[in-house]
């Protein structure tokens, strides 16, 4: 979990567009971020296993 100061800094508008940091809205993780879902890879995987994201299922072949 990131510190509260880091979360506050990420939510503040960036001085330059390239400095914008995307982070997961559930846990605040900045790495492994999926833009389509606004989630990190770990939270995305947990929600898929629970079946809470409609239209997506774990693949197996």
C-alpha positions in Angstrom: 0.0 0.0 0.0 1.3 3.4 -0.9 1.6 6.2 1.7 -1.2 8.7 1.9 1.2 11.4 0.7 1.8 9.5 -2.5 -1.9 9.0 -3.2 -2.5 12.7 -2.6 0.4 13.5 -5.0 -1.0 11.2 -7.7 -4.5 12.7 -7.5 -3.2 16.3 -7.8 -3.1 17.5 -11.4 0.4 17.1 -12.9 2.6 20.0 -13.9 3.2 18.3 -17.2 1.1 15.7 -19.0 3.9 13.1 -19.1 4.3 13.2 -15.3 0.8 11.9 -14.8 0.8 8.6 -12.7 -2.0 6.1 -13.1 -2.8 4.0 -10.1 -5.3 1.3 -9.1 -8.4 2.8 -7.4 -8.7 -0.2 -5.1 -5.2 -0.6 -3.7 -3.2 2.4 -5.1 -0.6 0.3 -6.9 1.1 2.3 -9.7 2.8 -0.6 -11.5 1.1 -3.3 -13.5 -1.9 -0.9 -14.2 -4.6 -1.8 -16.8 -6.1 1.4 -18.3 -9.3 -0.2 -19.5 -10.3 -1.2 -16.0 -8.4 1.3 -13.8 -7.1 -1.6 -11.8 -3.7 -3.2 -11.2 -3.0 -6.7 -12.4 -3.4 -8.2 -9.0 -6.8 -6.6 -8.2 -7.9 -7.4 -11.8 -7.1 -11.1 -11.3 -8.9 -11.2 -7.9 -12.1 -9.7 -9.4 -12.0 -12.0 -12.4 -11.8 -15.1 -10.1 -14.8 -13.8 -8.1 -16.7 -13.2 -11.3 -17.3 -9.5 -10.5 -16.2 -8.2 -13.9 -18.8 -9.0 -16.5 -17.8 -10.5 -19.8 -14.3 -11.6 -18.8 -13.3 -15.1 -17.6 -10.0 -16.8 -16.9 -8.7 -18.5 -20.0 -7.6 -22.1 -20.1 -6.7 -24.3 -23.0 
